[in-house]
Amino acid sequence: MAGTVPLPAPERALLQEHVEHRLGQGGGYYVELYRTTVDLLRQLGGARFVMLDAADRVALVSRHRLAVADLRPGESLGAFPEDIRAVRTRAAPDLLGGYYASAAGWAAVGYGSFPGQCGDLARYTRPEA
């Protein structure tokens, strides 16, 4: 996982919009999924996730491979196997997808403008360098 720097407020707001959108759809599916995620993080961390410092959050997610969707045959999922499976295969991919589908996510991988938004008009009027 990259660095331990918290998301800046504008990027955090984009991710929050994604979560709010998900919570408004799906007949409770995402409510239950996100509740499971919050409960699991609290159980694994021994405190509310937000109360852990950034380095401890990264360590917890890394130690339990919570950002890795692929499950290995025979892999031990620890004391909370069904919750870890749900977080790894459904919640984490959804949150990561929500972030990387946003303008902030596109910028994180080097794109200067988000699809559907006008980029640098001068770029389209001169040959590529």
N, C-alpha and C positions, 0 to 999 in steps of 0.2 A: 504494500500500500504506500502511496506517495505521502511524504511529509506528515507533520503533525499540526499543520496550520489550519485553524478553523476556516470554514467557508466565509468569505465576506458577505455582508448583509444582502446585497443584491442577488448573489448566487443562491444564498440560503432561501431567499424569498421565492426564487424560481422553483426550487425543490419543494418548498412548502406548498406552492400552488399545485404542483403535481400530486402531492399527498392529498390535499383538499379535494382535487378533482377525483382522485381515486375513491376517496371516502364517500363522495356524492353519487357513486355509481356502484353497480354490482350487488345490490341487495344484501349488503352486510359482509360480503366476501372480504373486501379490503379492510373493513373495520376489524374483523376477526384476525386477519393476517397481520395487520400492524399492531394490534393488541398483543398477539402472540410474540411478535418481535420485541416490543417494549418489555414484556414480562421476562422473556428469555435474557435480554441484555441486563436487566436488573438482577436476575438470579445468578448469571455468570459473573457479573462485576461486583456483587455484594452491595450495590448501591444504585441509585438512579444513574443511568448512563451519562446524563448531562453533568452529574456531579463529579465524574471522573475527569482527570486532566487529559488533555489531548493525547499524550503519549500512552497513557493507560488504556484509552479507548482503542487506539491503533493496535496495541499489544493484545487486547482482548479479542478483537475482530480477527487478528492474524492467528492467534493461538487456536481459536476454534474454527478457523477457516470459513468464517461467516460470509466472506465476499467471494467464495469459490462455489459455483453452482454445481460443479461436477462431483458426484459421489462415487468413491472408489468401491469396488466389490469388497465386502468384508470390512469396510472402514468402520471403526468404532465412532459413534456419534456422541458418546458420553452419557451423562445422566439424564439428558433431555432429548432423546433421539428424534422424536417426532417434531418437536419444536425447532430443533436445529435443522432438520430436513426442510421444514417449511420456510425457514429464514433463508437457507442457502439456495434452495431451488425456486422460490417464488418471491419473497420480499426483497432480497438483495438485488436480484436481476431487475426487478421492477423499479427500485429506487435508482440503481445505476442507469438504467435505460431512461428514466425520467430526467435525470441530470444531463446525460449526454445527448438527449433530444432537445435540450434547451439551448438558447444562444450562448450561455456560459459554457456548456459542455462542448459546443462546436468551437468556441474560442480556445478552450483548454487543449484541443488537438490541432490548433493552428489555423483554423479558418477565420478570416477577418470579418465575415458577415454571415448571418444566419439565413437559411433558405427562406425566400419570400421577402427578404429585406434587401433594399438597394445597397450595393457595395460601392466601391470607389468608381464613379462614373468615368473618370479619366482612364482607368484601366481598360475600359471597353472601346476607347477611341484611339488607342495606340498599340503597336505590336508588343507582344510579350517579350520581356528581356531575357 
